């Protein structure tokens, strides 16, 4: 019983980065950058993906900064 394992697919994480950049652009953050970092824990057979977004100068805004983390094992998501 239990949940099936979640497999880290780097092409999907790259898609997520592109999607976040497009969303920020559409919100007026034209020079926003989004990056990701994947940490693997082979002992626990888990991976943690950390996304970081830094907005460039937007229309009527000083910018935006955000970071989020998605952990493996049950696709638990948390933001910081």
BAROSE-845587 format. One line per field, with one value per atom (N, C-alpha, C, CB): residue in one letter; atom name; x, y, z. Coordinates in Angstrom, 2 decimals. Each point is the difference from the previous one (the first is absolute). Glycine has a CB too. Layout:
BEGIN
residuo = (A / ...)
atomo = (CA / ...)
px = (X / ...)
py = (Y / ...)
pz = (Z / ...)
//
This chain:
BEGIN
residuo = (X / X / X / X / X / X / X / X / X / X / X / X / X / X / X / X / X / X / X / X / X / X / X / X / X / X / X / X / X / X / X / X / X / X / X / X / X / X / X / X / X / X / X / X / X / X / X / X / X / X / X / X / X / X / X / X / X / X / X / X / X / X / X / X / X / X / X / X / X / X / X / X / X / X / X / X / X / X / X / X / X / X / X / X / X / X / X / X / X / X / X / X / X / X / X / X / X / X / X / X / X / X / X / X / X / X / X / X / X / X / X / X / X / X / X / X / X / X / X / X / X / X / X / X / X / X / X / X / X / X / X / X / X / X / X / X / X / X / X / X / X / X / X / X / X / X / X / X / X / X / X / X / X / X / X / X / X / X / X / X / X / X / X / X / X / X / X / X / X / X / X / X / X / X / X / X / X / X / X / X / X / X / X / X / X / X / X / X / X / X / X / X / X / X / X / X / X / X / X / X / X / X / X / X / X / X / X / X / X / X / X / X / X / X / X / X / X / X / X / X / X / X / X / X / X / X / X / X / X / X / X / X / X / X / X / X / X / X / X / X / X / X / X / X / X / X / X / X / X / X / X / X / X / X / X / X / X / X / X / X / X / X / X / X / X / X / X / X / X / X / X / X / X / X / X / X / X / X / X / X / X / X / X / X / X / X / X / X / X / X / X / X / X / X / X / X / X / X / X / X / X / X / X / X / X / X / X / X / X / X / X / X / X / X / X / X / X / X / X / X)
atomo = (N / CA / C / CB / N / CA / C / CB / N / CA / C / CB / N / CA / C / CB / N / CA / C / CB / N / CA / C / CB / N / CA / C / CB / N / CA / C / CB / N / CA / C / CB / N / CA / C / CB / N / CA / C / CB / N / CA / C / CB / N / CA / C / CB / N / CA / C / CB / N / CA / C / CB / N / CA / C / CB / N / CA / C / CB / N / CA / C / CB / N / CA / C / CB / N / CA / C / CB / N / CA / C / CB / N / CA / C / CB / N / CA / C / CB / N / CA / C / CB / N / CA / C / CB / N / CA / C / CB / N / CA / C / CB / N / CA / C / CB / N / CA / C / CB / N / CA / C / CB / N / CA / C / CB / N / CA / C / CB / N / CA / C / CB / N / CA / C / CB / N / CA / C / CB / N / CA / C / CB / N / CA / C / CB / N / CA / C / CB / N / CA / C / CB / N / CA / C / CB / N / CA / C / CB / N / CA / C / CB / N / CA / C / CB / N / CA / C / CB / N / CA / C / CB / N / CA / C / CB / N / CA / C / CB / N / CA / C / CB / N / CA / C / CB / N / CA / C / CB / N / CA / C / CB / N / CA / C / CB / N / CA / C / CB / N / CA / C / CB / N / CA / C / CB / N / CA / C / CB / N / CA / C / CB / N / CA / C / CB / N / CA / C / CB / N / CA / C / CB / N / CA / C / CB / N / CA / C / CB / N / CA / C / CB / N / CA / C / CB / N / CA / C / CB / N / CA / C / CB / N / CA / C / CB / N / CA / C / CB / N / CA / C / CB / N / CA / C / CB / N / CA / C / CB / N / CA / C / CB / N / CA / C / CB / N / CA / C / CB / N / CA / C / CB / N / CA / C / CB / N / CA / C / CB / N / CA / C / CB / N / CA / C / CB / N / CA / C / CB)
px = (0.84 / -0.84 / 0.89 / -1.85 / 1.27 / 0.76 / -0.06 / 1.51 / -0.76 / 0.00 / 1.15 / -1.06 / 0.87 / 1.09 / 1.09 / -1.60 / 2.83 / 1.09 / -0.15 / 1.49 / -1.00 / 0.01 / 1.39 / -1.78 / 1.86 / 1.27 / 0.31 / -0.33 / 1.55 / 0.41 / 0.29 / 0.96 / -1.67 / 0.18 / 0.55 / -1.91 / 3.19 / 0.63 / -0.64 / 2.12 / -2.69 / -0.66 / -1.25 / 0.87 / -1.55 / -1.15 / 0.42 / -1.24 / 2.38 / 0.46 / 0.43 / 0.75 / -0.15 / 0.34 / -1.25 / 2.09 / -3.13 / -1.28 / -0.58 / -0.42 / 0.54 / -0.50 / 0.73 / -0.58 / 1.90 / 0.79 / -0.49 / 2.00 / -2.17 / -0.47 / -1.39 / 1.38 / -2.25 / -1.37 / 0.00 / -0.82 / 1.67 / 0.08 / 0.51 / 0.41 / 0.59 / 0.52 / -1.08 / 2.29 / -3.06 / -1.07 / -1.07 / 0.43 / -0.77 / -1.01 / 0.48 / -0.80 / 2.05 / 0.53 / 0.04 / 1.37 / -1.00 / 0.02 / -1.40 / 1.93 / -2.93 / -1.38 / -0.52 / -0.39 / 0.98 / -0.37 / 0.77 / -0.53 / 1.41 / 0.72 / 1.44 / -2.15 / 2.65 / 1.39 / 0.81 / -0.66 / 1.09 / 0.54 / 1.41 / -1.40 / 2.15 / 1.37 / 0.13 / 0.84 / -1.91 / 0.02 / 0.85 / -2.29 / 2.96 / 0.76 / -0.50 / 2.03 / -2.11 / -0.43 / 1.07 / -2.48 / 2.85 / 0.98 / -0.50 / 1.89 / -1.24 / -0.37 / 1.26 / -2.16 / 2.02 / 1.09 / -0.61 / 1.36 / -0.77 / -0.49 / 1.02 / -1.29 / 0.87 / 0.85 / -0.52 / 0.54 / 0.35 / -0.36 / 0.54 / 0.01 / -0.84 / 0.40 / -0.12 / -0.77 / 1.89 / -0.03 / -0.33 / 1.67 / -1.27 / -0.26 / -1.51 / 2.22 / -2.94 / -1.45 / -0.78 / 0.35 / 0.37 / -0.62 / -1.02 / 0.36 / 0.06 / -0.86 / 0.76 / -1.26 / 0.49 / 0.58 / -0.77 / 0.72 / -0.01 / -0.61 / 0.30 / 0.22 / -1.26 / 0.17 / -0.32 / -0.61 / 1.56 / -0.19 / -0.04 / 1.18 / -2.28 / -0.15 / 0.21 / -1.61 / 2.36 / 0.21 / -0.36 / 1.83 / -2.59 / -0.39 / 0.40 / -1.93 / 2.57 / 0.37 / -0.53 / 2.09 / -2.98 / -0.62 / 0.86 / -2.24 / 2.30 / 0.66 / -0.95 / 1.41 / -0.99 / -0.86 / -1.27 / 2.01 / -3.13 / -1.28 / -0.70 / -0.19 / -0.94 / -0.78 / -0.58 / -0.55 / 0.97 / -0.52 / 0.38 / -1.85 / 2.98 / 0.38 / 1.51 / -2.01 / 2.43 / 1.44 / 0.56 / -0.29 / -0.55 / 0.45 / -0.66 / 2.18 / -1.84 / -0.57 / 1.08 / -2.33 / 2.31 / 0.91 / -0.80 / 2.01 / -1.82 / -0.73 / 0.83 / -2.19 / 1.93 / 0.66 / -1.00 / 2.30 / -2.21 / -0.88 / 0.75 / -1.98 / 1.46 / 0.66 / -1.04 / 1.84 / -1.52 / -0.85 / 0.83 / -1.40 / 0.91 / 0.72 / -0.61 / 0.61 / 0.21 / -0.48 / -0.79 / 1.95 / -2.24 / -0.75 / -1.38 / 2.14 / -3.04 / -1.37 / -0.30 / -0.02 / 0.98 / -0.16 / -0.47 / -0.52 / 1.12 / -0.32 / 0.60 / -0.07 / -0.66 / 0.49 / 0.00 / -0.86 / 1.90 / 0.08 / 0.65 / 0.14 / -0.54 / 0.64 / 0.60 / -1.62 / 2.65 / 0.64 / 0.08 / 1.32)
py = (-1.17 / 1.17 / 1.24 / -1.24 / 2.39 / 1.24 / 0.65 / -0.91 / 1.96 / 0.75 / -0.45 / 1.95 / -1.91 / -0.36 / 1.05 / -1.21 / 0.84 / 0.97 / 1.09 / -1.79 / 2.97 / 1.12 / 0.07 / 1.28 / -1.30 / 0.02 / 1.44 / -2.38 / 2.83 / 1.34 / -0.01 / 0.50 / 0.33 / 0.12 / 1.40 / -1.65 / 1.73 / 1.31 / 0.79 / -0.95 / 0.27 / 0.75 / 0.71 / -1.65 / 1.04 / 0.66 / 1.15 / -2.16 / 2.04 / 1.11 / 1.16 / -1.61 / 1.32 / 1.06 / 0.69 / -1.25 / 0.47 / 0.56 / 0.91 / -2.04 / 1.64 / 0.82 / 1.34 / -2.09 / 2.06 / 1.24 / 0.92 / -1.23 / 0.68 / 0.81 / 0.55 / -1.39 / 0.58 / 0.42 / 1.14 / -2.33 / 2.23 / 1.06 / 1.31 / -1.74 / 1.64 / 1.19 / 0.66 / -1.02 / 0.23 / 0.54 / 0.68 / -1.78 / 1.15 / 0.58 / 1.34 / -2.30 / 2.37 / 1.25 / 1.07 / -1.28 / 0.89 / 0.94 / 0.55 / -1.24 / 0.36 / 0.43 / 0.90 / -2.11 / 2.01 / 0.85 / 1.33 / -2.06 / 2.25 / 1.26 / -0.03 / 1.06 / -2.21 / -0.12 / -0.51 / -0.47 / 1.42 / -0.34 / -0.59 / 1.80 / -1.52 / -0.52 / -1.03 / 2.17 / -2.85 / -0.98 / -1.20 / 0.75 / -1.29 / -1.23 / -1.04 / 1.30 / -2.51 / -1.13 / -1.07 / 0.53 / -1.10 / -1.08 / -1.14 / 1.65 / -2.79 / -1.16 / -0.69 / -0.29 / -0.41 / -0.80 / -1.33 / 2.06 / -3.15 / -1.33 / -0.65 / -0.23 / -0.11 / -0.70 / -1.43 / 2.18 / -3.13 / -1.42 / -0.55 / -0.26 / -0.47 / -0.71 / -1.49 / 1.90 / -2.49 / -1.39 / -0.95 / 0.57 / -0.21 / -0.88 / -0.12 / 0.65 / 0.46 / -0.01 / -0.18 / 1.46 / -1.49 / -0.12 / 1.11 / -2.48 / 3.71 / 1.16 / 1.09 / -0.59 / 1.50 / 1.17 / 1.23 / -1.36 / 2.47 / 1.27 / 0.97 / -0.42 / 1.04 / 0.98 / 1.37 / -1.69 / 2.61 / 1.36 / 0.94 / -0.53 / 1.26 / 1.00 / 1.39 / -1.51 / 2.34 / 1.38 / 0.94 / -0.71 / 1.75 / 0.99 / 1.38 / -1.44 / 2.19 / 1.38 / 0.84 / -0.67 / 1.59 / 0.84 / 1.20 / -0.75 / 1.06 / 1.22 / 1.16 / -1.27 / 2.43 / 1.18 / -0.21 / 1.48 / -1.37 / -0.18 / 1.34 / -2.32 / 2.31 / 1.21 / 0.41 / -0.63 / 1.77 / 0.51 / -0.84 / 0.94 / -1.64 / -0.85 / 0.01 / -1.44 / 1.19 / -0.07 / -1.39 / 1.78 / -2.74 / -1.37 / -0.98 / 0.89 / -2.15 / -1.05 / -1.04 / 0.39 / -0.98 / -1.10 / -1.09 / 1.57 / -2.79 / -1.11 / -1.25 / 1.05 / -1.97 / -1.31 / -1.04 / 1.00 / -2.16 / -1.09 / -1.31 / 1.24 / -2.23 / -1.30 / -1.09 / 0.90 / -1.87 / -1.16 / -1.22 / 1.11 / -1.89 / -1.18 / -1.25 / 1.19 / -2.22 / -1.29 / -0.72 / -0.14 / -1.11 / -0.85 / 0.56 / -0.72 / 0.51 / 0.43 / 1.34 / -1.27 / 1.84 / 1.28 / 1.09 / -1.23 / 1.29 / 1.03 / 1.32 / -1.69 / 2.76 / 1.31 / 0.96 / -0.40 / 1.21 / 1.03 / 1.22 / -1.71 / 2.89 / 1.23 / 0.71 / 0.22 / 0.53 / 0.75 / 1.46 / -2.00)
pz = (0.00 / 0.00 / 0.00 / 1.22 / -1.10 / -0.03 / -1.38 / 1.76 / -1.90 / -1.25 / -0.88 / 1.15 / -2.47 / -0.90 / 0.07 / -1.52 / 1.21 / 0.07 / -1.07 / 0.91 / -0.56 / -0.93 / -0.60 / 1.31 / -2.63 / -0.70 / -0.42 / -0.80 / 1.06 / -0.40 / -1.50 / 2.30 / -3.03 / -1.44 / -0.28 / -0.50 / 0.12 / -0.18 / -1.14 / 0.87 / -1.86 / -1.07 / 0.54 / -1.71 / 2.67 / 0.62 / 0.90 / -0.09 / 0.76 / 0.83 / -0.89 / 1.80 / -2.97 / -0.94 / -0.53 / -0.64 / 0.38 / -0.43 / 1.08 / -1.42 / 2.67 / 1.11 / 0.07 / 1.26 / -1.47 / 0.01 / -1.11 / 0.94 / -2.14 / -1.14 / 0.26 / -1.54 / 2.12 / 0.30 / 1.02 / -0.51 / 1.53 / 1.01 / -0.62 / 1.78 / -2.66 / -0.68 / -0.85 / -0.02 / -0.71 / -0.82 / 0.85 / -1.69 / 2.81 / 0.88 / 0.56 / 0.59 / -0.15 / 0.51 / -1.09 / 1.67 / -2.90 / -1.12 / -0.24 / -1.04 / 1.06 / -0.23 / 1.12 / -1.25 / 2.42 / 1.13 / 0.00 / 1.31 / -2.30 / -0.11 / 0.46 / 0.30 / 0.11 / 0.42 / -1.19 / 2.43 / -3.30 / -1.30 / 0.05 / -0.90 / 1.94 / 0.11 / 1.12 / -0.88 / 1.19 / 1.09 / -0.37 / 0.72 / 0.29 / -0.19 / 0.99 / -0.80 / 0.33 / 0.84 / -0.12 / -0.31 / 1.44 / -0.01 / 0.87 / -0.37 / 0.22 / 0.81 / 0.48 / -1.27 / 2.38 / 0.54 / 0.45 / 0.75 / -1.20 / 0.38 / 0.91 / -2.17 / 3.37 / 0.96 / 0.16 / 1.22 / -1.46 / 0.13 / 1.32 / -2.51 / 3.22 / 1.20 / -0.32 / 1.58 / -2.00 / -0.44 / 1.14 / -1.74 / 2.95 / 1.14 / 0.25 / 1.02 / -1.06 / 0.21 / -1.30 / 1.98 / -3.11 / -1.31 / -0.22 / 0.06 / 0.24 / -0.16 / -0.74 / 2.10 / -2.66 / -0.65 / 0.46 / -2.02 / 2.13 / 0.34 / -1.13 / 2.51 / -3.05 / -1.07 / 0.59 / -1.82 / 1.69 / 0.49 / -1.20 / 2.19 / -2.32 / -1.05 / 0.61 / -1.30 / 0.61 / 0.45 / -1.14 / 1.60 / -1.28 / -1.00 / 0.48 / -0.76 / -0.13 / 0.29 / -1.14 / 1.31 / -0.98 / -1.02 / -0.32 / 0.76 / -2.02 / -0.44 / 0.20 / -1.67 / 1.22 / 0.11 / -0.80 / 0.32 / 0.35 / -0.67 / -0.14 / 0.91 / -1.53 / -0.18 / 1.34 / -2.39 / 2.90 / 1.26 / 1.20 / -1.27 / 1.22 / 1.10 / 0.18 / -0.40 / 1.62 / 0.29 / -0.27 / 1.71 / -1.97 / -0.26 / 0.94 / -0.82 / 0.64 / 0.83 / 0.25 / -0.93 / 2.10 / 0.31 / 0.70 / 0.19 / -0.59 / 0.60 / -0.10 / -0.57 / 1.46 / -0.06 / 0.46 / 0.40 / -0.95 / 0.40 / -0.03 / -0.86 / 1.52 / 0.03 / -0.17 / 1.49 / -2.32 / -0.17 / 0.37 / -1.84 / 2.76 / 0.47 / -0.58 / 2.10 / -2.25 / -0.49 / 1.07 / -1.53 / 1.31 / 0.92 / 0.27 / 1.05 / -1.95 / 0.19 / -0.64 / 2.09 / -2.82 / -0.69 / 0.95 / -2.09 / 3.25 / 0.97 / -0.48 / 1.88 / -1.80 / -0.44 / 1.18 / -2.34 / 2.40 / 1.03 / -0.60 / 1.85 / -1.38 / -0.46 / 1.19 / -1.93 / 1.64 / 1.08 / -0.35 / 0.66)
//
